[in-house]
Amino acid sequence: MEGTYHPDLEDSMLAETICSAVSVAGLGIAAITAYRKRFLSAARIAAYSLVPIGLVMTGAVEWLVDTAFSPVAWAGFGVLGAAWLLFLSTRAVERRRGGRKVTAGGAEPGAVAPASSSPSRAVTAKPQTGATPAGDDFSDIEAILKKHGI
């Protein structure tokens, strides 16, 4: 049907033209860089400049154009965004609670293993050779742990 308007076809042709122009410009910059004897940079620039034309050839650009002008696709992105926000908010609440699990009876911590009746070995203080007493060695660590509620 000649003379009919196809907005999807014109949009994809515009996107393909832009990608082709970007690739040609990138290859030109790569050629100038290679002329200046910077071959590693020229090869890297050429690799980056071939990506847009490769996307056109694989059909990814056409898919992107169809997605960009589709209200259903945008609604899908909205649903994905809402799911992402729900996930992040549940993670934030979980961190704020400190990893406690809420049981049916209320917010009580889970079961804890019973403490042993006696230590397995006796802990003795090692003689200190420095000027700090034995109690000051772990005071800063204890302060950090108390600050974090551990």
QUIGIRA-V422097 format. One record per residue. N is the residue number from 1. SS is DSSP state (H for helix, E for strand, L for the rest). BURIAL is I if it has 9 or more other C-alpha atoms within 8 Angstrom, else O. Layout:
n,ss,burial
N,SS,BURIAL
N,SS,BURIAL
//
This chain:
n,ss,burial
1,L,O
2,L,O
3,L,O
4,L,O
5,L,O
6,L,O
7,H,O
8,H,O
9,H,O
10,H,O
11,H,I
12,H,I
13,H,O
14,H,O
15,H,I
16,H,I
17,H,O
18,H,O
19,H,I
20,H,I
21,H,O
22,H,I
23,H,I
24,H,I
25,H,I
26,H,I
27,H,I
28,H,O
29,H,I
30,H,I
31,H,I
32,H,I
33,H,I
34,H,I
35,H,O
36,L,O
37,L,O
38,L,I
39,H,O
40,H,O
41,H,I
42,H,I
43,H,I
44,H,O
45,H,I
46,H,I
47,H,O
48,H,O
49,H,I
50,H,I
51,H,I
52,H,I
53,H,I
54,H,O
55,H,I
56,H,I
57,H,O
58,H,O
59,L,O
60,H,I
61,H,I
62,H,I
63,H,O
64,H,O
65,H,I
66,H,I
67,H,I
68,H,O
69,L,O
70,L,O
71,H,O
72,H,O
73,H,I
74,H,I
75,H,O
76,H,O
77,H,O
78,H,O
79,H,O
80,H,O
81,H,O
82,H,O
83,H,O
84,H,O
85,H,O
86,H,O
87,H,O
88,H,O
89,H,O
90,H,O
91,H,O
92,H,O
93,H,O
94,H,I
95,H,O
96,H,O
97,H,O
98,L,O
99,L,O
100,L,I
101,L,O
102,L,O
103,E,O
104,L,O
105,L,O
106,E,O
107,L,O
108,L,I
109,L,O
110,L,O
111,L,O
112,L,O
113,L,O
114,L,O
115,L,O
116,L,O
117,L,O
118,L,O
119,L,O
120,L,O
121,L,O
122,L,O
123,L,O
124,L,O
125,L,O
126,L,O
127,L,O
128,L,O
129,L,O
130,L,O
131,L,O
132,L,O
133,L,O
134,H,O
135,H,O
136,H,O
137,L,O
138,L,O
139,H,O
140,H,O
141,H,O
142,H,O
143,H,O
144,H,O
145,H,I
146,H,O
147,H,O
148,L,O
149,L,O
150,L,O
//
